[in-house]
């Protein structure tokens, strides 16, 4: 919106051609020219406070009338005037309004107001170049005067733990308003990316009949509303709403695979659930996942796609003001409602976020195999460069401390792909590694898969090629069901074990149908959206980037 000064003037030149005679076969016409001077006395109504703060009148000696609305962040009353900080979520910066004492009636922190006044240069030394000198103040949504003192969002230090207990009110904080805008823009950019590359967005169910990951960390849905049935002389309660136990989804992958026969590239963005009882900065019970399935026989192609998606997302976000606003919140260290940032950013340098975003766009990200990662960790132990609480071994997998070391040493600030994990530690649906990606002696014992490790937050994405062959899939299911060791083969598992595994997982019979009635080579990945935002924002706890965090022992609102 272009600023328009009050009393702006312009001349409108009008030219009219009119007949001056009538009744003749060829009437005579005359041309009349005149000038209309139009005076605009227009009230500026910027769409939000971010636009208002960007107003720079062409002549600062001339007052401009502006009308804005928003939530009162703080109000400081003096004898001659009052100073009000107004915000609306469009920017982390507040708009300062100068009010006469008579305009402060009914104003308190948290109230929603509309202010009309003169947009004038602020005195030298002020944080913002202009301030709004109020002429009219309208209270649209007043705070209850009996509870004003109880308003929990005060201009004082408040811990992140406390703010997590009031998620419905912490959304009013500038940092959480910024995070909401960042999430919204990120979702738009991701949808735009996939749309431009021919991917089809699909919807997957939240209630499922299976545990995709096989880790047993699922939320069960056993009963609906109590229902009793009259069966002759007896009344009994229906044990399951869906006849059998069902679960909240831990991944949309299996359902995405059902689309593969008709659609070569699909994706979804949906909530997922894990019944983990851990209370770490990296875990919550409900989070959002970006998941993709595509026809391919190349694990490298899937990793290329993951890398390109994240780089494209960061480049798109850099077109806006998000990075600058995040840095502003961190560097300023304001003694205001956003003081919790001091705690969240204490480990970052002043330019830490800028370096993070810039490094993500540098060159191809390193890729190493699980076996190479183990050798690296063991070499660092032998040389005394690193010490770990858990010894890295083939069977035990990579712990958090190992992943952090790999990301720091191999990535040098960049994310790292670790591929070809032991197959016994991965889900049944993963295809075995191809010979060119691992030692020939261990081909059948590793999976064609990867984890993407980011500095600090570690695993952000994971993917694999899927086993699209029927017999091999059934063998894999039997192998994991019986805990067999050694090379995978149908002979190793045996037909009885295959049948037992298939029967034991009868809720996955529909998934076997996807191979039984024809399939194509394909693969995909899942990306933890909230962990990625943790890294991009510099927040140390995933609970602080999720608007409504649910974790063990807490599900507020």
ChimeraX attribute file (.defattr): number of C-alpha atoms within 10 A of each C-alpha:
attribute: neighborCount
match mode: 1-to-1
recipient: residues
	/A:1	11
	/A:2	10
	/A:3	16
	/A:4	18
	/A:5	20
	/A:6	18
	/A:7	14
	/A:8	11
	/A:9	12
	/A:10	11
	/A:11	10
	/A:12	11
	/A:13	10
	/A:14	10
	/A:15	10
	/A:16	9
	/A:17	10
	/A:18	10
	/A:19	10
	/A:20	10
	/A:21	11
	/A:22	10
	/A:23	6
	/A:24	7
	/A:25	6
	/A:26	8
	/A:27	10
	/A:28	11
	/A:29	12
	/A:30	11
	/A:31	10
	/A:32	10
	/A:33	10
	/A:34	10
	/A:35	10
	/A:36	10
	/A:37	11
	/A:38	12
	/A:39	12
	/A:40	13
	/A:41	14
	/A:42	14
	/A:43	15
	/A:44	22
	/A:45	17
	/A:46	19
	/A:47	13
	/A:48	17
	/A:49	24
	/A:50	18
	/A:51	15
	/A:52	22
	/A:53	20
	/A:54	13
	/A:55	20
	/A:56	17
	/A:57	18
	/A:58	10
	/A:59	9
	/A:60	13
	/A:61	9
	/A:62	15
	/A:63	16
	/A:64	24
	/A:65	22
	/A:66	24
	/A:67	23
	/A:68	22
	/A:69	22
	/A:70	23
	/A:71	22
	/A:72	20
	/A:73	25
	/A:74	21
	/A:75	19
	/A:76	12
	/A:77	13
	/A:78	11
	/A:79	7
	/A:80	9
	/A:81	15
	/A:82	17
	/A:83	19
	/A:84	23
	/A:85	18
	/A:86	27
	/A:87	27
	/A:88	23
	/A:89	24
	/A:90	18
	/A:91	21
	/A:92	22
	/A:93	20
	/A:94	24
	/A:95	23
	/A:96	21
	/A:97	21
	/A:98	20
	/A:99	24
	/A:100	17
	/A:101	14
	/A:102	10
	/A:103	18
	/A:104	19
	/A:105	10
	/A:106	13
	/A:107	21
	/A:108	24
	/A:109	21
	/A:110	22
	/A:111	20
	/A:112	21
	/A:113	19
	/A:114	17
	/A:115	22
	/A:116	21
	/A:117	23
	/A:118	20
	/A:119	25
	/A:120	20
	/A:121	19
	/A:122	15
	/A:123	11
	/A:124	8
	/A:125	7
	/A:126	10
	/A:127	12
	/A:128	15
	/A:129	15
	/A:130	22
	/A:131	21
	/A:132	27
	/A:133	22
	/A:134	20
	/A:135	16
	/A:136	13
	/A:137	19
	/A:138	17
	/A:139	18
	/A:140	13
	/A:141	15
	/A:142	17
	/A:143	17
	/A:144	14
	/A:145	11
	/A:146	7
	/A:147	8
	/A:148	14
	/A:149	11
	/A:150	10
	/A:151	13
	/A:152	13
	/A:153	20
	/A:154	16
	/A:155	15
	/A:156	12
	/A:157	15
	/A:158	18
	/A:159	14
	/A:160	17
	/A:161	11
	/A:162	12
	/A:163	18
	/A:164	20
	/A:165	16
	/A:166	15
	/A:167	18
	/A:168	13
	/A:169	15
	/A:170	23
	/A:171	18
	/A:172	19
	/A:173	20
	/A:174	23
	/A:175	24
	/A:176	21
	/A:177	20
	/A:178	20
	/A:179	22
	/A:180	18
	/A:181	16
	/A:182	20
	/A:183	17
	/A:184	11
	/A:185	17
	/A:186	18
	/A:187	16
	/A:188	13
	/A:189	19
	/A:190	18
	/A:191	17
	/A:192	13
	/A:193	17
	/A:194	17
	/A:195	12
	/A:196	9
	/A:197	9
	/A:198	11
	/A:199	20
	/A:200	16
	/A:201	15
	/A:202	12
	/A:203	13
	/A:204	18
	/A:205	12
	/A:206	15
	/A:207	14
	/A:208	20
	/A:209	18
	/A:210	22
	/A:211	21
	/A:212	20
	/A:213	17
	/A:214	13
	/A:215	11
	/A:216	13
	/A:217	15
	/A:218	22
	/A:219	18
	/A:220	15
	/A:221	17
	/A:222	14
	/A:223	17
	/A:224	11
	/A:225	8
	/A:226	10
	/A:227	13
	/A:228	12
	/A:229	10
	/A:230	9
	/A:231	8
	/A:232	6
	/A:233	5
	/A:234	8
	/A:235	11
	/A:236	10
	/A:237	11
	/A:238	15
	/A:239	15
	/A:240	16
	/A:241	15
	/A:242	13
	/A:243	10
	/A:244	12
	/A:245	15
	/A:246	21
	/A:247	17
	/A:248	22
	/A:249	25
	/A:250	28
	/A:251	26
	/A:252	26
	/A:253	22
	/A:254	20
	/A:255	18
	/A:256	22
	/A:257	25
	/A:258	17
	/A:259	18
	/A:260	20
	/A:261	14
	/A:262	7
	/A:263	15
	/A:264	16
	/A:265	22
	/A:266	22
	/A:267	24
	/A:268	21
	/A:269	21
	/A:270	17
	/A:271	18
	/A:272	19
	/A:273	21
	/A:274	20
	/A:275	17
	/A:276	15
	/A:277	13
	/A:278	12
	/A:279	12
	/A:280	11
	/A:281	14
	/A:282	16
	/A:283	19
	/A:284	24
	/A:285	22
	/A:286	18
	/A:287	22
	/A:288	18
	/A:289	23
	/A:290	21
	/A:291	23
	/A:292	27
	/A:293	31
	/A:294	24
	/A:295	20
	/A:296	18
	/A:297	15
	/A:298	16
	/A:299	23
	/A:300	17
	/A:301	14
	/A:302	25
	/A:303	25
	/A:304	13
	/A:305	15
	/A:306	21
	/A:307	18
	/A:308	15
	/A:309	16
	/A:310	16
	/A:311	18
	/A:312	17
	/A:313	18
	/A:314	19
	/A:315	16
	/A:316	16
	/A:317	17
	/A:318	14
	/A:319	9
	/A:320	12
	/A:321	11
	/A:322	19
	/A:323	19
	/A:324	13
	/A:325	16
	/A:326	20
	/A:327	17
	/A:328	15
	/A:329	20
	/A:330	24
	/A:331	15
	/A:332	10
	/A:333	14
	/A:334	15
	/A:335	12
	/A:336	17
	/A:337	20
	/A:338	23
	/A:339	21
	/A:340	21
	/A:341	23
	/A:342	18
	/A:343	14
	/A:344	18
	/A:345	20
	/A:346	13
	/A:347	11
	/A:348	12
	/A:349	12
	/A:350	14
	/A:351	11
	/A:352	14
	/A:353	21
	/A:354	15
	/A:355	12
	/A:356	17
	/A:357	20
	/A:358	15
	/A:359	16
	/A:360	21
	/A:361	17
	/A:362	10
	/A:363	8
	/A:364	13
	/A:365	19
	/A:366	14
	/A:367	19
	/A:368	16
	/A:369	17
	/A:370	23
	/A:371	18
	/A:372	14
	/A:373	21
	/A:374	19
	/A:375	14
	/A:376	18
	/A:377	24
	/A:378	17
	/A:379	13
	/A:380	15
	/A:381	15
	/A:382	11
	/A:383	10
	/A:384	9
	/A:385	9
	/A:386	13
	/A:387	15
	/A:388	13
	/A:389	8
	/A:390	13
	/A:391	16
	/A:392	20
	/A:393	13
	/A:394	13
	/A:395	10
	/A:396	11
	/A:397	16
	/A:398	20
	/A:399	13
	/A:400	14
	/A:401	15
	/A:402	23
	/A:403	24
	/A:404	19
	/A:405	21
	/A:406	26
	/A:407	25
	/A:408	18
	/A:409	15
	/A:410	18
	/A:411	19
	/A:412	14
	/A:413	17
	/A:414	24
	/A:415	25
	/A:416	27
	/A:417	26
	/A:418	23
	/A:419	29
	/A:420	25
	/A:421	24
	/A:422	23
	/A:423	24
	/A:424	19
	/A:425	15
	/A:426	17
	/A:427	16
	/A:428	24
	/A:429	21
	/A:430	21
	/A:431	25
	/A:432	25
	/A:433	26
	/A:434	18
	/A:435	12
	/A:436	8
	/A:437	16
	/A:438	20
	/A:439	13
	/A:440	12
	/A:441	9
	/A:442	16
	/A:443	21
	/A:444	20
	/A:445	20
	/A:446	26
	/A:447	30
	/A:448	26
	/A:449	31
	/A:450	26
	/A:451	24
	/A:452	23
	/A:453	23
	/A:454	25
	/A:455	22
	/A:456	18
	/A:457	22
	/A:458	24
	/A:459	23
	/A:460	20
	/A:461	23
	/A:462	21
	/A:463	25
	/A:464	29
	/A:465	28
	/A:466	26
	/A:467	24
	/A:468	22
	/A:469	17
	/A:470	17
	/A:471	16
	/A:472	18
	/A:473	21
	/A:474	23
	/A:475	25
	/A:476	27
	/A:477	24
	/A:478	28
	/A:479	25
	/A:480	19
	/A:481	18
	/A:482	13
	/A:483	10
	/A:484	14
	/A:485	12
	/A:486	11
	/A:487	16
	/A:488	20
	/A:489	14
	/A:490	18
	/A:491	8
	/A:492	15
	/A:493	24
	/A:494	13
	/A:495	14
	/A:496	10
	/A:497	19
	/A:498	22
	/A:499	15
	/A:500	15
	/A:501	21
	/A:502	19
	/A:503	12
	/A:504	14
	/A:505	15
	/A:506	14
	/A:507	16
	/A:508	16
	/A:509	13
	/A:510	14
	/A:511	16
	/A:512	18
	/A:513	13
	/A:514	20
	/A:515	18
	/A:516	14
	/A:517	8
	/A:518	11
	/A:519	17
	/A:520	19
	/A:521	17
	/A:522	24
	/A:523	28
	/A:524	28
	/A:525	24
	/A:526	24
	/A:527	22
	/A:528	17
	/A:529	22
	/A:530	23
	/A:531	29
	/A:532	20
	/A:533	19
	/A:534	20
	/A:535	21
	/A:536	18
	/A:537	21
	/A:538	24
	/A:539	21
	/A:540	21
	/A:541	20
	/A:542	21
	/A:543	24
	/A:544	23
	/A:545	22
	/A:546	24
	/A:547	16
	/A:548	20
	/A:549	20
	/A:550	19
	/A:551	20
	/A:552	13
	/A:553	8
	/A:554	12
	/A:555	11
	/A:556	13
	/A:557	10
